[in-house]
Amino acid sequence: MTTLNISLPDTMKAYIDSQVINRGYSTSEEYLRDLVRKDQVHQAEQRLARLILDGLESGPAQLIDDNYWQQKRNALRERHQNK
């Protein structure tokens, strides 16, 4: 595990200390790690939402069924045989 030293204004340090006490964290490090984990989840959710929106805006929906996959396999086989 890596150590990270940061400087904070007194008001921020006091806020972190109060969150540790009021929210049941054992240390300020635990609280900050939790904040980072939550931010990572939030960023992943934001990315997923963008990807879903991109997909919805990419054009009309296409039915993906066994026939679709069989056509893809056949096209791949043909391409591979022609090399």
N, CA, C and O atoms as CSV, one atom per row, in Angstrom:
chain,resi,resn,atom,element,x,y,z
A,1,MET,N,N,0.851,-1.170,0.000
A,1,MET,CA,C,0.000,0.000,0.000
A,1,MET,C,C,0.894,1.229,0.000
A,1,MET,O,O,1.935,1.256,0.657
A,2,THR,N,N,0.474,2.252,-0.747
A,2,THR,CA,C,1.227,3.492,-0.872
A,2,THR,C,C,0.687,4.541,0.084
A,2,THR,O,O,-0.508,4.581,0.377
A,3,THR,N,N,1.578,5.382,0.561
A,3,THR,CA,C,1.192,6.481,1.446
A,3,THR,C,C,1.059,7.753,0.632
A,3,THR,O,O,1.861,8.014,-0.265
A,4,LEU,N,N,0.036,8.550,0.951
A,4,LEU,CA,C,-0.200,9.828,0.291
A,4,LEU,C,C,-0.346,10.887,1.365
A,4,LEU,O,O,-1.217,10.789,2.230
A,5,ASN,N,N,0.493,11.884,1.312
A,5,ASN,CA,C,0.411,12.991,2.267
A,5,ASN,C,C,-0.235,14.180,1.573
A,5,ASN,O,O,0.179,14.564,0.480
A,6,ILE,N,N,-1.253,14.765,2.205
A,6,ILE,CA,C,-1.909,15.935,1.628
A,6,ILE,C,C,-2.033,17.026,2.690
A,6,ILE,O,O,-2.099,16.751,3.888
A,7,SER,N,N,-2.062,18.258,2.218
A,7,SER,CA,C,-2.281,19.397,3.105
A,7,SER,C,C,-3.713,19.866,2.904
A,7,SER,O,O,-4.187,19.996,1.775
A,8,LEU,N,N,-4.398,20.121,4.026
A,8,LEU,CA,C,-5.785,20.574,3.987
A,8,LEU,C,C,-5.952,21.798,4.860
A,8,LEU,O,O,-5.258,21.954,5.865
A,9,PRO,N,N,-6.876,22.670,4.476
A,9,PRO,CA,C,-7.215,23.763,5.390
A,9,PRO,C,C,-7.821,23.180,6.673
A,9,PRO,O,O,-8.378,22.082,6.666
A,10,ASP,N,N,-7.705,23.914,7.744
A,10,ASP,CA,C,-8.228,23.444,9.031
A,10,ASP,C,C,-9.713,23.093,8.950
A,10,ASP,O,O,-10.162,22.140,9.587
A,11,THR,N,N,-10.470,23.856,8.173
A,11,THR,CA,C,-11.914,23.593,8.080
A,11,THR,C,C,-12.200,22.243,7.425
A,11,THR,O,O,-13.127,21.539,7.826
A,12,MET,N,N,-11.412,21.890,6.429
A,12,MET,CA,C,-11.607,20.590,5.782
A,12,MET,C,C,-11.210,19.450,6.718
A,12,MET,O,O,-11.900,18.433,6.789
A,13,LYS,N,N,-10.118,19.618,7.424
A,13,LYS,CA,C,-9.674,18.593,8.377
A,13,LYS,C,C,-10.735,18.404,9.449
A,13,LYS,O,O,-11.026,17.273,9.836
A,14,ALA,N,N,-11.315,19.490,9.932
A,14,ALA,CA,C,-12.373,19.399,10.946
A,14,ALA,C,C,-13.588,18.683,10.381
A,14,ALA,O,O,-14.222,17.886,11.073
A,15,TYR,N,N,-13.912,18.961,9.135
A,15,TYR,CA,C,-15.049,18.292,8.498
A,15,TYR,C,C,-14.797,16.793,8.410
A,15,TYR,O,O,-15.676,15.996,8.740
A,16,ILE,N,N,-13.607,16.403,7.970
A,16,ILE,CA,C,-13.270,14.981,7.874
A,16,ILE,C,C,-13.350,14.330,9.243
A,16,ILE,O,O,-13.906,13.241,9.384
A,17,ASP,N,N,-12.802,14.984,10.243
A,17,ASP,CA,C,-12.853,14.435,11.596
A,17,ASP,C,C,-14.294,14.236,12.067
A,17,ASP,O,O,-14.605,13.232,12.708
A,18,SER,N,N,-15.162,15.178,11.755
A,18,SER,CA,C,-16.569,15.036,12.176
A,18,SER,C,C,-17.247,13.897,11.420
A,18,SER,O,O,-18.084,13.191,11.981
A,19,GLN,N,N,-16.889,13.716,10.151
A,19,GLN,CA,C,-17.475,12.617,9.387
A,19,GLN,C,C,-17.017,11.263,9.928
A,19,GLN,O,O,-17.793,10.308,9.977
A,20,VAL,N,N,-15.776,11.194,10.324
A,20,VAL,CA,C,-15.242,9.955,10.904
A,20,VAL,C,C,-16.051,9.592,12.147
A,20,VAL,O,O,-16.440,8.438,12.327
A,21,ILE,N,N,-16.297,10.568,12.989
A,21,ILE,CA,C,-17.034,10.323,14.231
A,21,ILE,C,C,-18.506,10.032,13.947
A,21,ILE,O,O,-19.053,9.054,14.456
A,22,ASN,N,N,-19.143,10.868,13.146
A,22,ASN,CA,C,-20.589,10.776,12.936
A,22,ASN,C,C,-21.012,9.614,12.041
A,22,ASN,O,O,-22.145,9.139,12.127
A,23,ARG,N,N,-20.114,9.165,11.192
A,23,ARG,CA,C,-20.495,8.109,10.257
A,23,ARG,C,C,-19.874,6.766,10.604
A,23,ARG,O,O,-20.050,5.797,9.865
A,24,GLY,N,N,-19.168,6.694,11.686
A,24,GLY,CA,C,-18.677,5.408,12.171
A,24,GLY,C,C,-17.404,4.893,11.535
A,24,GLY,O,O,-17.118,3.698,11.614
A,25,TYR,N,N,-16.637,5.760,10.910
A,25,TYR,CA,C,-15.339,5.323,10.374
A,25,TYR,C,C,-14.350,5.233,11.522
A,25,TYR,O,O,-14.457,5.965,12.506
A,26,SER,N,N,-13.389,4.333,11.392
A,26,SER,CA,C,-12.405,4.205,12.470
A,26,SER,C,C,-11.263,5.208,12.335
A,26,SER,O,O,-10.651,5.589,13.333
A,27,THR,N,N,-10.972,5.639,11.100
A,27,THR,CA,C,-9.893,6.606,10.875
A,27,THR,C,C,-10.267,7.532,9.722
A,27,THR,O,O,-11.179,7.245,8.947
A,28,SER,N,N,-9.549,8.643,9.624
A,28,SER,CA,C,-9.761,9.547,8.495
A,28,SER,C,C,-9.331,8.873,7.191
A,28,SER,O,O,-9.907,9.144,6.137
A,29,GLU,N,N,-8.336,8.008,7.253
A,29,GLU,CA,C,-7.894,7.281,6.060
A,29,GLU,C,C,-9.004,6.386,5.532
A,29,GLU,O,O,-9.214,6.294,4.323
A,30,GLU,N,N,-9.709,5.731,6.436
A,30,GLU,CA,C,-10.823,4.873,6.024
A,30,GLU,C,C,-11.905,5.706,5.339
A,30,GLU,O,O,-12.454,5.299,4.315
A,31,TYR,N,N,-12.205,6.865,5.903
A,31,TYR,CA,C,-13.203,7.765,5.316
A,31,TYR,C,C,-12.769,8.204,3.917
A,31,TYR,O,O,-13.575,8.170,2.987
A,32,LEU,N,N,-11.524,8.611,3.756
A,32,LEU,CA,C,-11.037,9.072,2.462
A,32,LEU,C,C,-10.996,7.944,1.441
A,32,LEU,O,O,-11.325,8.162,0.275
A,33,ARG,N,N,-10.598,6.744,1.853
A,33,ARG,CA,C,-10.628,5.599,0.937
A,33,ARG,C,C,-12.052,5.330,0.454
A,33,ARG,O,O,-12.274,5.025,-0.718
A,34,ASP,N,N,-13.020,5.447,1.381
A,34,ASP,CA,C,-14.415,5.247,1.017
A,34,ASP,C,C,-14.869,6.299,0.005
A,34,ASP,O,O,-15.581,5.977,-0.946
A,35,LEU,N,N,-14.465,7.543,0.205
A,35,LEU,CA,C,-14.801,8.598,-0.758
A,35,LEU,C,C,-14.240,8.289,-2.145
A,35,LEU,O,O,-14.923,8.468,-3.154
A,36,VAL,N,N,-12.998,7.825,-2.187
A,36,VAL,CA,C,-12.372,7.502,-3.476
A,36,VAL,C,C,-13.104,6.343,-4.137
A,36,VAL,O,O,-13.377,6.391,-5.336
A,37,ARG,N,N,-13.427,5.296,-3.368
A,37,ARG,CA,C,-14.164,4.154,-3.926
A,37,ARG,C,C,-15.510,4.601,-4.488
A,37,ARG,O,O,-15.901,4.188,-5.579
A,38,LYS,N,N,-16.213,5.445,-3.740
A,38,LYS,CA,C,-17.516,5.936,-4.216
A,38,LYS,C,C,-17.350,6.765,-5.476
A,38,LYS,O,O,-18.183,6.688,-6.378
A,39,ASP,N,N,-16.292,7.555,-5.553
A,39,ASP,CA,C,-16.045,8.343,-6.753
A,39,ASP,C,C,-15.731,7.433,-7.939
A,39,ASP,O,O,-16.162,7.708,-9.059
A,40,GLN,N,N,-14.990,6.362,-7.708
A,40,GLN,CA,C,-14.695,5.412,-8.783
A,40,GLN,C,C,-15.985,4.790,-9.319
A,40,GLN,O,O,-16.163,4.667,-10.530
A,41,VAL,N,N,-16.878,4.402,-8.415
A,41,VAL,CA,C,-18.167,3.841,-8.825
A,41,VAL,C,C,-18.959,4.879,-9.602
A,41,VAL,O,O,-19.544,4.571,-10.640
A,42,HIS,N,N,-18.979,6.107,-9.103
A,42,HIS,CA,C,-19.713,7.176,-9.778
A,42,HIS,C,C,-19.171,7.400,-11.193
A,42,HIS,O,O,-19.947,7.532,-12.140
A,43,GLN,N,N,-17.853,7.441,-11.338
A,43,GLN,CA,C,-17.248,7.640,-12.653
A,43,GLN,C,C,-17.594,6.483,-13.590
A,43,GLN,O,O,-17.867,6.708,-14.769
A,44,ALA,N,N,-17.588,5.249,-13.083
A,44,ALA,CA,C,-17.942,4.090,-13.901
A,44,ALA,C,C,-19.406,4.160,-14.327
A,44,ALA,O,O,-19.738,3.823,-15.463
A,45,GLU,N,N,-20.280,4.595,-13.422
A,45,GLU,CA,C,-21.697,4.740,-13.762
A,45,GLU,C,C,-21.888,5.821,-14.820
A,45,GLU,O,O,-22.699,5.662,-15.733
A,46,GLN,N,N,-21.145,6.918,-14.700
A,46,GLN,CA,C,-21.219,7.982,-15.695
A,46,GLN,C,C,-20.775,7.477,-17.067
A,46,GLN,O,O,-21.400,7.789,-18.081
A,47,ARG,N,N,-19.708,6.708,-17.093
A,47,ARG,CA,C,-19.200,6.155,-18.363
A,47,ARG,C,C,-20.218,5.209,-18.963
A,47,ARG,O,O,-20.480,5.258,-20.165
A,48,LEU,N,N,-20.795,4.350,-18.141
A,48,LEU,CA,C,-21.805,3.414,-18.626
A,48,LEU,C,C,-23.010,4.162,-19.191
A,48,LEU,O,O,-23.540,3.789,-20.238
A,49,ALA,N,N,-23.439,5.210,-18.504
A,49,ALA,CA,C,-24.566,6.007,-18.991
A,49,ALA,C,C,-24.241,6.628,-20.344
A,49,ALA,O,O,-25.093,6.652,-21.233
A,50,ARG,N,N,-23.001,7.137,-20.514
A,50,ARG,CA,C,-22.605,7.706,-21.805
A,50,ARG,C,C,-22.598,6.646,-22.892
A,50,ARG,O,O,-23.047,6.901,-24.010
A,51,LEU,N,N,-22.091,5.453,-22.576
A,51,LEU,CA,C,-22.053,4.377,-23.555
A,51,LEU,C,C,-23.460,3.942,-23.958
A,51,LEU,O,O,-23.725,3.693,-25.134
A,52,ILE,N,N,-24.355,3.853,-22.984
A,52,ILE,CA,C,-25.743,3.487,-23.283
A,52,ILE,C,C,-26.376,4.544,-24.171
A,52,ILE,O,O,-27.044,4.212,-25.151
A,53,LEU,N,N,-26.174,5.811,-23.841
A,53,LEU,CA,C,-26.721,6.893,-24.655
A,53,LEU,C,C,-26.139,6.861,-26.059
A,53,LEU,O,O,-26.868,7.041,-27.034
A,54,ASP,N,N,-24.838,6.634,-26.173
A,54,ASP,CA,C,-24.222,6.514,-27.502
A,54,ASP,C,C,-24.865,5.383,-28.297
A,54,ASP,O,O,-25.127,5.525,-29.491
A,55,GLY,N,N,-25.115,4.271,-27.632
A,55,GLY,CA,C,-25.757,3.138,-28.299
A,55,GLY,C,C,-27.164,3.474,-28.756
A,55,GLY,O,O,-27.563,3.127,-29.868
A,56,LEU,N,N,-27.911,4.144,-27.903
A,56,LEU,CA,C,-29.284,4.509,-28.260
A,56,LEU,C,C,-29.318,5.490,-29.431
A,56,LEU,O,O,-30.246,5.474,-30.240
A,57,GLU,N,N,-28.300,6.341,-29.513
A,57,GLU,CA,C,-28.254,7.339,-30.574
A,57,GLU,C,C,-27.546,6.841,-31.832
A,57,GLU,O,O,-27.424,7.592,-32.800
A,58,SER,N,N,-27.078,5.592,-31.842
A,58,SER,CA,C,-26.276,5.092,-32.956
A,58,SER,C,C,-27.104,4.629,-34.145
A,58,SER,O,O,-26.547,4.331,-35.201
A,59,GLY,N,N,-28.383,4.565,-33.999
A,59,GLY,CA,C,-29.216,4.141,-35.120
A,59,GLY,C,C,-30.312,3.211,-34.648
A,59,GLY,O,O,-30.469,2.957,-33.454
A,60,PRO,N,N,-31.073,2.704,-35.619
A,60,PRO,CA,C,-32.185,1.822,-35.250
A,60,PRO,C,C,-31.692,0.532,-34.607
A,60,PRO,O,O,-30.586,0.064,-34.877
A,61,ALA,N,N,-32.522,-0.020,-33.767
A,61,ALA,CA,C,-32.188,-1.271,-33.086
A,61,ALA,C,C,-32.123,-2.416,-34.086
A,61,ALA,O,O,-32.811,-2.414,-35.107
A,62,GLN,N,N,-31.287,-3.385,-33.772
A,62,GLN,CA,C,-31.157,-4.564,-34.621
A,62,GLN,C,C,-31.390,-5.793,-33.756
A,62,GLN,O,O,-30.837,-5.916,-32.663
A,63,LEU,N,N,-32.212,-6.693,-34.258
A,63,LEU,CA,C,-32.497,-7.926,-33.530
A,63,LEU,C,C,-31.253,-8.809,-33.527
A,63,LEU,O,O,-30.710,-9.128,-34.585
A,64,ILE,N,N,-30.812,-9.193,-32.362
A,64,ILE,CA,C,-29.663,-10.090,-32.220
A,64,ILE,C,C,-30.205,-11.437,-31.743
A,64,ILE,O,O,-30.563,-11.607,-30.577
A,65,ASP,N,N,-30.255,-12.380,-32.670
A,65,ASP,CA,C,-30.774,-13.705,-32.348
A,65,ASP,C,C,-29.816,-14.750,-32.908
A,65,ASP,O,O,-28.732,-14.414,-33.384
A,66,ASP,N,N,-30.217,-16.013,-32.850
A,66,ASP,CA,C,-29.347,-17.090,-33.339
A,66,ASP,C,C,-29.027,-16.922,-34.820
A,66,ASP,O,O,-27.908,-17.209,-35.244
A,67,ASN,N,N,-29.987,-16.465,-35.605
A,67,ASN,CA,C,-29.769,-16.258,-37.033
A,67,ASN,C,C,-28.699,-15.192,-37.268
A,67,ASN,O,O,-27.836,-15.356,-38.131
A,68,TYR,N,N,-28.752,-14.109,-36.507
A,68,TYR,CA,C,-27.752,-13.038,-36.605
A,68,TYR,C,C,-26.354,-13.607,-36.367
A,68,TYR,O,O,-25.432,-13.359,-37.144
A,69,TRP,N,N,-26.205,-14.383,-35.270
A,69,TRP,CA,C,-24.887,-14.923,-34.942
A,69,TRP,C,C,-24.430,-15.949,-35.970
A,69,TRP,O,O,-23.237,-16.040,-36.262
A,70,GLN,N,N,-25.356,-16.717,-36.519
A,70,GLN,CA,C,-24.984,-17.689,-37.551
A,70,GLN,C,C,-24.465,-16.969,-38.789
A,70,GLN,O,O,-23.486,-17.406,-39.393
A,71,GLN,N,N,-25.109,-15.874,-39.173
A,71,GLN,CA,C,-24.628,-15.088,-40.314
A,71,GLN,C,C,-23.229,-14.530,-40.040
A,71,GLN,O,O,-22.379,-14.530,-40.931
A,72,LYS,N,N,-22.990,-14.066,-38.842
A,72,LYS,CA,C,-21.663,-13.556,-38.476
A,72,LYS,C,C,-20.613,-14.661,-38.556
A,72,LYS,O,O,-19.516,-14.448,-39.072
A,73,ARG,N,N,-20.960,-15.857,-38.036
A,73,ARG,CA,C,-20.018,-16.984,-38.089
A,73,ARG,C,C,-19.724,-17.368,-39.543
A,73,ARG,O,O,-18.574,-17.616,-39.904
A,74,ASN,N,N,-20.762,-17.416,-40.365
A,74,ASN,CA,C,-20.570,-17.771,-41.773
A,74,ASN,C,C,-19.683,-16.746,-42.480
A,74,ASN,O,O,-18.788,-17.122,-43.237
A,75,ALA,N,N,-19.921,-15.467,-42.244
A,75,ALA,CA,C,-19.104,-14.423,-42.861
A,75,ALA,C,C,-17.654,-14.536,-42.403
A,75,ALA,O,O,-16.738,-14.346,-43.204
A,76,LEU,N,N,-17.437,-14.839,-41.143
A,76,LEU,CA,C,-16.080,-14.991,-40.622
A,76,LEU,C,C,-15.396,-16.198,-41.260
A,76,LEU,O,O,-14.223,-16.117,-41.626
A,77,ARG,N,N,-16.103,-17.307,-41.396
A,77,ARG,CA,C,-15.539,-18.500,-42.026
A,77,ARG,C,C,-15.148,-18.202,-43.479
A,77,ARG,O,O,-14.067,-18.585,-43.927
A,78,GLU,N,N,-16.030,-17.520,-44.207
A,78,GLU,CA,C,-15.751,-17.184,-45.613
A,78,GLU,C,C,-14.510,-16.290,-45.711
A,78,GLU,O,O,-13.648,-16.504,-46.563
A,79,ARG,N,N,-14.431,-15.308,-44.848
A,79,ARG,CA,C,-13.290,-14.394,-44.868
A,79,ARG,C,C,-12.002,-15.148,-44.555
A,79,ARG,O,O,-10.962,-14.894,-45.162
A,80,HIS,N,N,-12.079,-16.073,-43.607
A,80,HIS,CA,C,-10.896,-16.841,-43.212
A,80,HIS,C,C,-10.478,-17.794,-44.324
A,80,HIS,O,O,-9.282,-17.983,-44.549
A,81,GLN,N,N,-11.436,-18.400,-45.027
A,81,GLN,CA,C,-11.124,-19.344,-46.102
A,81,GLN,C,C,-10.531,-18.646,-47.310
A,81,GLN,O,O,-9.768,-19.256,-48.059
A,82,ASN,N,N,-10.865,-17.387,-47.514
A,82,ASN,CA,C,-10.376,-16.648,-48.678
A,82,ASN,C,C,-8.963,-16.097,-48.484
A,82,ASN,O,O,-8.416,-15.491,-49.406
A,83,LYS,N,N,-8.374,-16.287,-47.341
A,83,LYS,CA,C,-7.010,-15.768,-47.102
A,83,LYS,C,C,-5.974,-16.777,-47.490
A,83,LYS,O,O,-4.778,-16.515,-47.359
